[in-house]
Amino acid sequence: MFKRFFCVIFLISSFFLFSKLAYAKNKITLSVDNYPPYIDARKNNKGKLAKVVTDIFKMQGYGVKYQFMSWPETEVAITEGNSFSFMWYKTEQRTKNWIFSDPITSLNTSFLYRKNTQLKLERIDQLRRYSIGITKGYSYGDYFDEYKPQLKLVSSISDYEGIKKLLAGETDLLLIEPLVAKSLLADWFSDEVDNIKLSYVNYLSNQPIYLVCSQQYVSCAHLMQKFNFALRELKATNALNIE
């Protein structure tokens, strides 16, 4: 009787143990920083783009766990650890260490500036007279990046800090993604919304963004292949919505 009872207990315990191990094996860590509205730790779905990435992995039978840290820390975590990240632009240096997915979507960059500032932005050479805010570690397209040595650039650790410097008059304009600018202004600078303007210029390129993982991550290539398969399915049926 007791022997039978302990056998049942053992079988139940083993079932839960193996279920837990299987669940852990099918769970992917995503190392990211906040970049609202695309990535937002305050939201249940973790943001517009995060929801898309989560759903794509879910289609392939994988759960996800979000690990929030600064973008510089994220870059180290990707290179050294067993995690994925997304919201990254492709550069020659990064392709030496990382595997990139198919492009998930594309983002553009605009100029944010105070309405009472008179600016001429038609040509890139006109920017040389202005103090331009950029965010450390960001790329703004090859054309702009090659022109950087000729510009007066003021670097910030985040777009939030960049907006603060702009409003304080430390810069004349700030390079920023439009939806990110609107989200930050609504959350933190609502009193200044009417005093700020966004302008798009054609020499700031529209850049694709990617899911990435390290070439040293054993499962990276296999999982990336699965991700790309589901991503292509969504695009083929026009079901990829970043709302």
CYANA upper distance limits for C-alpha pairs under 8 A (distance plus 0.5 A):
  1 MET  CA      5 PHE  CA      6.73
  2 PHE  CA      6 PHE  CA      6.67
  3 LYS  CA      7 CYS  CA      6.74
  4 ARG  CA      8 VAL  CA      6.87
  5 PHE  CA      9 ILE  CA      6.88
  6 PHE  CA     10 PHE  CA      6.53
  7 CYS  CA     11 LEU  CA      6.67
  8 VAL  CA     12 ILE  CA      6.71
  9 ILE  CA     13 SER  CA      6.58
 10 PHE  CA     14 SER  CA      6.51
 11 LEU  CA     15 PHE  CA      6.62
 12 ILE  CA     16 PHE  CA      6.92
 13 SER  CA     17 LEU  CA      6.63
 14 SER  CA     18 PHE  CA      6.57
 15 PHE  CA     19 SER  CA      6.51
 16 PHE  CA     20 LYS  CA      6.52
 17 LEU  CA     21 LEU  CA      6.75
 18 PHE  CA     22 ALA  CA      6.50
 19 SER  CA     23 TYR  CA      6.58
 20 LYS  CA     24 ALA  CA      6.67
 21 LEU  CA     25 LYS  CA      6.57
 22 ALA  CA     26 ASN  CA      6.78
 23 TYR  CA     27 LYS  CA      6.79
 26 ASN  CA     61 GLY  CA      7.66
 26 ASN  CA     62 TYR  CA      5.48
 26 ASN  CA     63 GLY  CA      6.80
 27 LYS  CA     62 TYR  CA      5.98
 27 LYS  CA     63 GLY  CA      5.06
 27 LYS  CA     64 VAL  CA      5.72
 27 LYS  CA     65 LYS  CA      7.40
 28 ILE  CA     62 TYR  CA      7.27
 28 ILE  CA     63 GLY  CA      6.69
 28 ILE  CA     64 VAL  CA      5.14
 28 ILE  CA     65 LYS  CA      6.58
 28 ILE  CA     83 SER  CA      7.43
 28 ILE  CA     84 PHE  CA      7.98
 29 THR  CA     64 VAL  CA      6.24
 29 THR  CA     65 LYS  CA      5.30
 29 THR  CA     66 TYR  CA      6.46
 29 THR  CA     67 GLN  CA      7.34
 29 THR  CA     82 ASN  CA      8.12
 29 THR  CA     83 SER  CA      5.52
 29 THR  CA     84 PHE  CA      6.70
 30 LEU  CA     64 VAL  CA      7.30
 30 LEU  CA     65 LYS  CA      6.55
 30 LEU  CA     66 TYR  CA      5.42
 30 LEU  CA     67 GLN  CA      6.42
 30 LEU  CA     83 SER  CA      6.25
 30 LEU  CA     84 PHE  CA      5.31
 30 LEU  CA     85 SER  CA      5.66
 30 LEU  CA     86 PHE  CA      8.34
 31 SER  CA     66 TYR  CA      6.62
 31 SER  CA     67 GLN  CA      5.20
 31 SER  CA     68 PHE  CA      6.43
 31 SER  CA     69 MET  CA      7.59
 31 SER  CA     74 THR  CA      6.33
 31 SER  CA     77 ALA  CA      7.69
 31 SER  CA     78 ILE  CA      7.87
 31 SER  CA     83 SER  CA      6.90
 31 SER  CA     84 PHE  CA      6.60
 31 SER  CA     85 SER  CA      5.60
 32 VAL  CA     39 ILE  CA      8.38
 32 VAL  CA     66 TYR  CA      7.77
 32 VAL  CA     67 GLN  CA      6.79
 32 VAL  CA     68 PHE  CA      5.66
 32 VAL  CA     69 MET  CA      6.62
 32 VAL  CA     70 SER  CA      7.84
 32 VAL  CA     71 TRP  CA      7.28
 32 VAL  CA     74 THR  CA      6.52
 32 VAL  CA     85 SER  CA      6.33
 32 VAL  CA     86 PHE  CA      7.53
 33 ASP  CA     39 ILE  CA      7.76
 33 ASP  CA     68 PHE  CA      5.77
 33 ASP  CA     69 MET  CA      5.67
 33 ASP  CA     70 SER  CA      5.71
 33 ASP  CA     71 TRP  CA      6.08
 33 ASP  CA     74 THR  CA      7.78
 34 ASN  CA     39 ILE  CA      5.73
 34 ASN  CA     40 ASP  CA      5.69
 34 ASN  CA     41 ALA  CA      6.94
 34 ASN  CA     68 PHE  CA      7.75
 34 ASN  CA     70 SER  CA      8.47
 35 TYR  CA     39 ILE  CA      5.23
 35 TYR  CA     40 ASP  CA      6.65
 35 TYR  CA    180 VAL  CA      7.43
 36 PRO  CA     40 ASP  CA      5.49
 36 PRO  CA     47 GLY  CA      7.19
 36 PRO  CA    180 VAL  CA      6.31
 36 PRO  CA    183 SER  CA      6.85
 36 PRO  CA    184 LEU  CA      8.02
 37 PRO  CA     47 GLY  CA      6.13
 37 PRO  CA     48 LYS  CA      6.62
 37 PRO  CA    179 LEU  CA      7.40
 37 PRO  CA    180 VAL  CA      6.68
 37 PRO  CA    183 SER  CA      6.80
 38 TYR  CA     47 GLY  CA      5.34
 38 TYR  CA     48 LYS  CA      5.15
 38 TYR  CA     49 LEU  CA      5.23
 38 TYR  CA     50 ALA  CA      7.00
 38 TYR  CA    180 VAL  CA      8.34
 39 ILE  CA     46 LYS  CA      6.11
 39 ILE  CA     47 GLY  CA      4.80
 39 ILE  CA     48 LYS  CA      7.09
 39 ILE  CA     49 LEU  CA      6.83
 39 ILE  CA     50 ALA  CA      6.17
 40 ASP  CA     46 LYS  CA      5.32
 40 ASP  CA     47 GLY  CA      5.23
 41 ALA  CA     46 LYS  CA      5.64
 41 ALA  CA     47 GLY  CA      7.86
 41 ALA  CA     68 PHE  CA      8.14
 42 ARG  CA     46 LYS  CA      7.26
 43 LYS  CA     47 GLY  CA      6.59
 45 ASN  CA     50 ALA  CA      7.40
 45 ASN  CA     51 LYS  CA      5.94
 46 LYS  CA     50 ALA  CA      6.05
 46 LYS  CA     51 LYS  CA      6.99
 47 GLY  CA     51 LYS  CA      6.55
 48 LYS  CA     52 VAL  CA      7.38
 48 LYS  CA    242 ILE  CA      6.09
 48 LYS  CA    243 GLU  CA      6.51
 49 LEU  CA     53 VAL  CA      6.93
 49 LEU  CA    242 ILE  CA      6.54
 50 ALA  CA     54 THR  CA      6.51
 51 LYS  CA     55 ASP  CA      6.51
 52 VAL  CA     56 ILE  CA      6.68
 52 VAL  CA    240 LEU  CA      8.01
 52 VAL  CA    241 ASN  CA      8.03
 52 VAL  CA    242 ILE  CA      7.41
 53 VAL  CA     57 PHE  CA      6.89
 54 THR  CA     58 LYS  CA      6.62
 54 THR  CA     63 GLY  CA      7.93
 54 THR  CA     64 VAL  CA      6.96
 55 ASP  CA     59 MET  CA      6.67
 56 ILE  CA     60 GLN  CA      7.29
 56 ILE  CA    227 PHE  CA      6.94
 56 ILE  CA    230 ALA  CA      6.48
 56 ILE  CA    231 LEU  CA      7.06
 57 PHE  CA     61 GLY  CA      6.97
 57 PHE  CA     62 TYR  CA      5.66
 57 PHE  CA     63 GLY  CA      7.19
 57 PHE  CA     64 VAL  CA      8.02
 57 PHE  CA    227 PHE  CA      6.81
 57 PHE  CA    230 ALA  CA      8.47
 58 LYS  CA     62 TYR  CA      5.43
 58 LYS  CA     63 GLY  CA      6.35
 59 MET  CA    230 ALA  CA      7.43
 60 GLN  CA    226 LYS  CA      7.22
 60 GLN  CA    227 PHE  CA      7.91
 60 GLN  CA    230 ALA  CA      7.73
 69 MET  CA     73 GLU  CA      6.65
 69 MET  CA     74 THR  CA      6.65
 70 SER  CA     74 THR  CA      6.53
 71 TRP  CA     75 GLU  CA      6.66
 72 PRO  CA     76 VAL  CA      7.11
 72 PRO  CA    137 GLY  CA      8.28
 73 GLU  CA     77 ALA  CA      6.66
 74 THR  CA     78 ILE  CA      6.62
 74 THR  CA     85 SER  CA      8.14
 75 GLU  CA     79 THR  CA      6.85
 76 VAL  CA     80 GLU  CA      6.50
 76 VAL  CA     81 GLY  CA      8.41
 77 ALA  CA     81 GLY  CA      5.66
 77 ALA  CA     82 ASN  CA      8.38
 77 ALA  CA     83 SER  CA      7.64
 78 ILE  CA     82 ASN  CA      7.46
 78 ILE  CA     83 SER  CA      6.27
 78 ILE  CA     84 PHE  CA      6.79
 78 ILE  CA     85 SER  CA      7.42
 78 ILE  CA    212 VAL  CA      8.35
 78 ILE  CA    213 CYS  CA      6.33
 78 ILE  CA    214 SER  CA      6.27
 79 THR  CA     97 ASN  CA      7.45
 79 THR  CA     98 TRP  CA      7.72
 79 THR  CA    213 CYS  CA      7.84
 79 THR  CA    214 SER  CA      5.60
 79 THR  CA    215 GLN  CA      8.45
 79 THR  CA    216 GLN  CA      8.03
 80 GLU  CA    214 SER  CA      7.89
 80 GLU  CA    216 GLN  CA      8.19
 81 GLY  CA    214 SER  CA      8.14
 81 GLY  CA    217 TYR  CA      7.51
 82 ASN  CA    213 CYS  CA      8.36
 82 ASN  CA    214 SER  CA      8.15
 82 ASN  CA    217 TYR  CA      5.95
 83 SER  CA    213 CYS  CA      6.93
 83 SER  CA    214 SER  CA      8.41
 83 SER  CA    217 TYR  CA      8.28
 84 PHE  CA    211 LEU  CA      7.52
 84 PHE  CA    212 VAL  CA      6.19
 84 PHE  CA    213 CYS  CA      5.24
 84 PHE  CA    214 SER  CA      8.32
 85 SER  CA    211 LEU  CA      6.21
 85 SER  CA    212 VAL  CA      5.89
 85 SER  CA    213 CYS  CA      7.04
 86 PHE  CA    209 ILE  CA      7.95
 86 PHE  CA    210 TYR  CA      6.13
 86 PHE  CA    211 LEU  CA      4.60
 86 PHE  CA    212 VAL  CA      6.43
 87 MET  CA    209 ILE  CA      5.94
 87 MET  CA    210 TYR  CA      6.36
 87 MET  CA    211 LEU  CA      7.20
 88 TRP  CA    209 ILE  CA      5.73
 88 TRP  CA    210 TYR  CA      5.84
 88 TRP  CA    211 LEU  CA      7.36
 88 TRP  CA    212 VAL  CA      7.87
 89 TYR  CA    139 SER  CA      7.70
 89 TYR  CA    207 GLN  CA      7.62
 89 TYR  CA    208 PRO  CA      7.00
 89 TYR  CA    209 ILE  CA      5.49
 89 TYR  CA    210 TYR  CA      6.88
 90 LYS  CA     94 ARG  CA      7.15
 90 LYS  CA     95 THR  CA      7.54
 90 LYS  CA    100 PHE  CA      8.23
 90 LYS  CA    208 PRO  CA      8.47
 90 LYS  CA    209 ILE  CA      7.83
 90 LYS  CA    210 TYR  CA      7.93
 91 THR  CA     95 THR  CA      6.87
 92 GLU  CA     96 LYS  CA      7.43
 93 GLN  CA     97 ASN  CA      8.05
 94 ARG  CA     98 TRP  CA      6.30
 95 THR  CA     99 ILE  CA      7.11
 95 THR  CA    100 PHE  CA      7.99
 97 ASN  CA    214 SER  CA      6.50
 97 ASN  CA    215 GLN  CA      6.27
 97 ASN  CA    216 GLN  CA      8.42
 98 TRP  CA    212 VAL  CA      6.81
 98 TRP  CA    213 CYS  CA      5.98
 98 TRP  CA    214 SER  CA      4.88
 98 TRP  CA    215 GLN  CA      5.71
 99 ILE  CA    212 VAL  CA      6.13
 99 ILE  CA    213 CYS  CA      6.02
 99 ILE  CA    214 SER  CA      6.55
 99 ILE  CA    215 GLN  CA      6.41
 99 ILE  CA    220 CYS  CA      7.94
 99 ILE  CA    221 ALA  CA      7.64
 99 ILE  CA    224 MET  CA      8.45
100 PHE  CA    210 TYR  CA      6.66
100 PHE  CA    211 LEU  CA      6.49
100 PHE  CA    212 VAL  CA      5.28
100 PHE  CA    213 CYS  CA      7.52
100 PHE  CA    224 MET  CA      8.33
101 SER  CA    210 TYR  CA      6.12
101 SER  CA    211 LEU  CA      5.74
101 SER  CA    212 VAL  CA      6.79
101 SER  CA    224 MET  CA      6.70
101 SER  CA    225 GLN  CA      8.45
101 SER  CA    227 PHE  CA      8.06
101 SER  CA    228 ASN  CA      6.73
102 ASP  CA    210 TYR  CA      7.09
102 ASP  CA    211 LEU  CA      8.32
102 ASP  CA    228 ASN  CA      6.58
102 ASP  CA    231 LEU  CA      8.41
103 PRO  CA    208 PRO  CA      6.08
103 PRO  CA    209 ILE  CA      6.11
103 PRO  CA    210 TYR  CA      5.63
103 PRO  CA    211 LEU  CA      8.35
104 ILE  CA    208 PRO  CA      7.57
104 ILE  CA    209 ILE  CA      6.46
104 ILE  CA    210 TYR  CA      6.15
104 ILE  CA    211 LEU  CA      7.92
104 ILE  CA    231 LEU  CA      7.92
105 THR  CA    208 PRO  CA      6.15
105 THR  CA    209 ILE  CA      6.40
105 THR  CA    210 TYR  CA      8.25
106 SER  CA    206 ASN  CA      6.74
106 SER  CA    207 GLN  CA      5.67
106 SER  CA    208 PRO  CA      4.47
106 SER  CA    209 ILE  CA      6.26
107 LEU  CA    177 GLU  CA      7.53
107 LEU  CA    206 ASN  CA      6.06
107 LEU  CA    207 GLN  CA      5.96
107 LEU  CA    208 PRO  CA      6.85
107 LEU  CA    209 ILE  CA      7.74
108 ASN  CA    177 GLU  CA      6.46
108 ASN  CA    178 PRO  CA      8.03
108 ASN  CA    204 LEU  CA      7.84
108 ASN  CA    205 SER  CA      6.79
108 ASN  CA    206 ASN  CA      4.78
108 ASN  CA    207 GLN  CA      6.71
109 THR  CA    140 TYR  CA      7.51
109 THR  CA    175 LEU  CA      6.91
109 THR  CA    176 ILE  CA      5.86
109 THR  CA    177 GLU  CA      5.06
109 THR  CA    178 PRO  CA      7.14
109 THR  CA    200 TYR  CA      7.62
109 THR  CA    204 LEU  CA      6.57
109 THR  CA    205 SER  CA      7.50
109 THR  CA    206 ASN  CA      7.48
110 SER  CA    175 LEU  CA      6.30
110 SER  CA    176 ILE  CA      6.05
110 SER  CA    177 GLU  CA      6.45
110 SER  CA    178 PRO  CA      6.63
110 SER  CA    198 LEU  CA      6.87
110 SER  CA    199 SER  CA      6.05
110 SER  CA    200 TYR  CA      5.09
110 SER  CA    201 VAL  CA      7.36
110 SER  CA    204 LEU  CA      7.71
111 PHE  CA    173 LEU  CA      6.71
111 PHE  CA    174 LEU  CA      6.01
111 PHE  CA    175 LEU  CA      5.44
111 PHE  CA    176 ILE  CA      6.86
111 PHE  CA    198 LEU  CA      6.08
111 PHE  CA    199 SER  CA      5.67
111 PHE  CA    200 TYR  CA      6.77
111 PHE  CA    201 VAL  CA      8.41
112 LEU  CA    173 LEU  CA      6.00
112 LEU  CA    174 LEU  CA      5.52
112 LEU  CA    175 LEU  CA      6.92
112 LEU  CA    176 ILE  CA      7.34
112 LEU  CA    181 ALA  CA      8.35
112 LEU  CA    196 ILE  CA      7.43
112 LEU  CA    197 LYS  CA      6.20
112 LEU  CA    198 LEU  CA      5.12
112 LEU  CA    199 SER  CA      7.10
113 TYR  CA    117 THR  CA      7.72
113 TYR  CA    166 LEU  CA      7.60
113 TYR  CA    172 ASP  CA      6.87
113 TYR  CA    173 LEU  CA      5.05
113 TYR  CA    174 LEU  CA      6.96
113 TYR  CA    196 ILE  CA      6.23
113 TYR  CA    197 LYS  CA      6.02
113 TYR  CA    198 LEU  CA      7.18
114 ARG  CA    166 LEU  CA      8.19
114 ARG  CA    167 LEU  CA      7.87
114 ARG  CA    172 ASP  CA      8.09
114 ARG  CA    173 LEU  CA      8.02
114 ARG  CA    195 ASN  CA      6.36
114 ARG  CA    196 ILE  CA      5.11
114 ARG  CA    197 LYS  CA      6.66
115 LYS  CA    195 ASN  CA      6.05
115 LYS  CA    196 ILE  CA      5.93
115 LYS  CA    197 LYS  CA      6.37
116 ASN  CA    195 ASN  CA      8.13
117 THR  CA    172 ASP  CA      7.91
120 LYS  CA    126 GLN  CA      6.92
120 LYS  CA    127 LEU  CA      8.19
121 LEU  CA    126 GLN  CA      6.67
121 LEU  CA    127 LEU  CA      7.15
121 LEU  CA    201 VAL  CA      7.88
122 GLU  CA    126 GLN  CA      7.84
122 GLU  CA    201 VAL  CA      7.52
123 ARG  CA    127 LEU  CA      8.05
123 ARG  CA    203 TYR  CA      8.22
124 ILE  CA    128 ARG  CA      8.44
124 ILE  CA    144 PHE  CA      8.46
124 ILE  CA    203 TYR  CA      7.48
127 LEU  CA    132 ILE  CA      8.45
127 LEU  CA    151 LEU  CA      7.41
128 ARG  CA    150 GLN  CA      7.13
128 ARG  CA    151 LEU  CA      5.54
128 ARG  CA    152 LYS  CA      7.14
129 ARG  CA    151 LEU  CA      8.46
129 ARG  CA    152 LYS  CA      8.32
130 TYR  CA    151 LEU  CA      8.34
130 TYR  CA    152 LYS  CA      7.17
130 TYR  CA    171 THR  CA      8.22
130 TYR  CA    172 ASP  CA      6.49
130 TYR  CA    173 LEU  CA      8.17
131 SER  CA    151 LEU  CA      8.29
131 SER  CA    152 LYS  CA      5.67
131 SER  CA    153 LEU  CA      6.46
131 SER  CA    154 VAL  CA      7.36
131 SER  CA    170 GLU  CA      8.27
131 SER  CA    171 THR  CA      5.43
131 SER  CA    172 ASP  CA      5.75
131 SER  CA    173 LEU  CA      7.36
132 ILE  CA    151 LEU  CA      8.16
132 ILE  CA    152 LYS  CA      6.64
132 ILE  CA    153 LEU  CA      5.38
132 ILE  CA    154 VAL  CA      6.40
132 ILE  CA    171 THR  CA      6.23
132 ILE  CA    172 ASP  CA      6.54
132 ILE  CA    173 LEU  CA      5.74
132 ILE  CA    174 LEU  CA      6.22
132 ILE  CA    175 LEU  CA      7.94
133 GLY  CA    153 LEU  CA      6.41
133 GLY  CA    154 VAL  CA      5.29
133 GLY  CA    155 SER  CA      6.44
133 GLY  CA    156 SER  CA      7.77
133 GLY  CA    162 GLY  CA      6.58
133 GLY  CA    165 LYS  CA      8.43
133 GLY  CA    166 LEU  CA      7.96
133 GLY  CA    171 THR  CA      6.49
133 GLY  CA    172 ASP  CA      8.15
133 GLY  CA    173 LEU  CA      6.53
133 GLY  CA    174 LEU  CA      4.84
133 GLY  CA    175 LEU  CA      6.69
134 ILE  CA    138 TYR  CA      8.14
134 ILE  CA    153 LEU  CA      7.27
134 ILE  CA    154 VAL  CA      6.66
134 ILE  CA    155 SER  CA      5.54
134 ILE  CA    156 SER  CA      6.84
134 ILE  CA    159 ASP  CA      8.36
134 ILE  CA    162 GLY  CA      7.43
134 ILE  CA    174 LEU  CA      6.65
134 ILE  CA    175 LEU  CA      6.12
134 ILE  CA    176 ILE  CA      8.27
135 THR  CA    155 SER  CA      5.96
135 THR  CA    156 SER  CA      5.39
135 THR  CA    157 ILE  CA      6.34
135 THR  CA    158 SER  CA      6.05
135 THR  CA    159 ASP  CA      6.56
135 THR  CA    162 GLY  CA      7.42
135 THR  CA    175 LEU  CA      8.39
136 LYS  CA    155 SER  CA      6.22
136 LYS  CA    156 SER  CA      6.25
136 LYS  CA    157 ILE  CA      5.96
136 LYS  CA    158 SER  CA      7.60
139 SER  CA    145 ASP  CA      7.40
140 TYR  CA    144 PHE  CA      6.60
140 TYR  CA    145 ASP  CA      6.76
140 TYR  CA    204 LEU  CA      7.16
140 TYR  CA    205 SER  CA      7.49
141 GLY  CA    145 ASP  CA      6.51
141 GLY  CA    204 LEU  CA      7.09
141 GLY  CA    205 SER  CA      5.97
141 GLY  CA    206 ASN  CA      8.18
141 GLY  CA    207 GLN  CA      7.35
142 ASP  CA    146 GLU  CA      6.48
143 TYR  CA    147 TYR  CA      7.10
143 TYR  CA    203 TYR  CA      7.67
143 TYR  CA    204 LEU  CA      8.11
143 TYR  CA    205 SER  CA      8.34
144 PHE  CA    148 LYS  CA      6.91
144 PHE  CA    203 TYR  CA      7.74
144 PHE  CA    204 LEU  CA      7.14
147 TYR  CA    151 LEU  CA      7.60
148 LYS  CA    153 LEU  CA      8.12
154 VAL  CA    171 THR  CA      7.70
155 SER  CA    162 GLY  CA      8.19
156 SER  CA    161 GLU  CA      6.40
156 SER  CA    162 GLY  CA      6.05
157 ILE  CA    161 GLU  CA      7.09
157 ILE  CA    162 GLY  CA      8.28
158 SER  CA    162 GLY  CA      6.79
159 ASP  CA    163 ILE  CA      6.71
159 ASP  CA    176 ILE  CA      7.53
159 ASP  CA    181 ALA  CA      8.37
160 TYR  CA    164 LYS  CA      6.95
160 TYR  CA    184 LEU  CA      7.25
161 GLU  CA    165 LYS  CA      6.82
162 GLY  CA    166 LEU  CA      6.75
162 GLY  CA    174 LEU  CA      7.22
163 ILE  CA    167 LEU  CA      6.67
163 ILE  CA    174 LEU  CA      7.68
164 LYS  CA    168 ALA  CA      6.64
165 LYS  CA    169 GLY  CA      6.78
165 LYS  CA    170 GLU  CA      5.61
165 LYS  CA    171 THR  CA      6.66
166 LEU  CA    170 GLU  CA      6.23
166 LEU  CA    171 THR  CA      5.42
166 LEU  CA    172 ASP  CA      6.87
166 LEU  CA    173 LEU  CA      6.90
166 LEU  CA    174 LEU  CA      7.35
176 ILE  CA    180 VAL  CA      7.66
176 ILE  CA    181 ALA  CA      6.85
177 GLU  CA    181 ALA  CA      6.68
178 PRO  CA    182 LYS  CA      6.78
178 PRO  CA    198 LEU  CA      7.70
179 LEU  CA    183 SER  CA      6.59
180 VAL  CA    184 LEU  CA      6.64
181 ALA  CA    185 LEU  CA      6.54
182 LYS  CA    186 ALA  CA      6.55
183 SER  CA    187 ASP  CA      6.66
184 LEU  CA    188 TRP  CA      6.28
184 LEU  CA    189 PHE  CA      7.52
185 LEU  CA    189 PHE  CA      5.03
185 LEU  CA    190 SER  CA      6.05
185 LEU  CA    192 GLU  CA      7.98
185 LEU  CA    193 VAL  CA      6.79
186 ALA  CA    190 SER  CA      5.41
186 ALA  CA    193 VAL  CA      7.91
189 PHE  CA    193 VAL  CA      7.22
192 GLU  CA    196 ILE  CA      7.06
200 TYR  CA    204 LEU  CA      8.18
213 CYS  CA    217 TYR  CA      7.56
213 CYS  CA    220 CYS  CA      6.48
214 SER  CA    220 CYS  CA      7.21
215 GLN  CA    220 CYS  CA      7.19
215 GLN  CA    221 ALA  CA      8.12
216 GLN  CA    220 CYS  CA      8.33
219 SER  CA    223 LEU  CA      6.54
220 CYS  CA    224 MET  CA      6.43
221 ALA  CA    225 GLN  CA      6.65
222 HIS  CA    226 LYS  CA      7.08
223 LEU  CA    227 PHE  CA      6.69
224 MET  CA    228 ASN  CA      6.59
225 GLN  CA    229 PHE  CA      6.73
226 LYS  CA    230 ALA  CA      6.99
227 PHE  CA    231 LEU  CA      6.59
228 ASN  CA    232 ARG  CA      6.53
229 PHE  CA    233 GLU  CA      6.89
230 ALA  CA    234 LEU  CA      6.85
231 LEU  CA    235 LYS  CA      6.80
231 LEU  CA    240 LEU  CA      8.37
232 ARG  CA    236 ALA  CA      6.47
233 GLU  CA    237 THR  CA      6.91
234 LEU  CA    238 ASN  CA      6.54
234 LEU  CA    239 ALA  CA      5.32
234 LEU  CA    240 LEU  CA      5.73
235 LYS  CA    239 ALA  CA      6.55
235 LYS  CA    240 LEU  CA      6.11
